[in-house]
Amino acid sequence: MGSNDPRPLRVFLWIVPRSASTAFTKCMSFVDDTEVWMEPYYMCVMNETFNNPEWGIGIPAADKMRTFGPEQE
């Protein structure tokens, strides 16, 4: 991609949580014309697990996560 190319330059950085990702994100947030996204694929994971009614059936911890509202007695 040349310097006269109007297309945006995209950089994807995949880092282990709780590592240098926080420092990198903070530094990049000060760069003009830069967008920083945290966990852009998080909702995909949620749709495959927590939001999927067939995921984890019979696993007590998964069943408890799907329970909304006050505790059932």
N, C-alpha and C positions, 0 to 999 in steps of 0.2 A: 504494500500500500504506500503510494508516494505521498509526499507532503502536500500536494495539490489535490489529493483525492477528497471529495466532499463526504464520503461515507465515514461514520463514526468508528473509532478504534475501540474494540471491546476486549477487555481483559477479564478473564474468569480466574479467580483464585479460590481454590478449595483447600481449606485448612481445618485441622483438627480443632474442635471447640476448646475454648479456654487456653488458646496458645497465642501466637502473635497476631491472630486475626483482629483482636480489639485494637491493638496499636496501629496496625495497617489501616483499618477502617477509619480511625480518628485522623490519621495523616491524610488519607485520601479525601476526607470530607472538606478539607481546606483547599483543594484544587478546584479552580474554576472549571465550569462545564463538565463536572464529573458527578455521576450518580453512583451511590454505594448501596447495595442491597444486602440485607442480612437474611440468610436462610431462604433463598428464593424458591426452594423446592419443598419447604416445610408443609405447605398445604397438600401437596401430592402425597406425602407420607400420611398425613391425617386422613385423607380420603381412602387410602388403602387399609388403614387400621381403624382408628377411632370412629370415623364416620361410616364405616362399612358394617352393616348390621350382622353380617355373617362371620366377621373376624373374631377370633378368640372365644367362640361359643363354648361354654363349659369351663372357662378359665376364670376363677373368682375375681382376680384383679381386673381383668378385662370387663367382666360383667359390672363390676363396681364403677369403673370409669364411665360406662354408658348410662349410669343412673343419674338423672338430673333431679334437682329439687331436694326437698327435705328427706332425711333418712326414712326409709320404709321399715316398719316394724313387723 
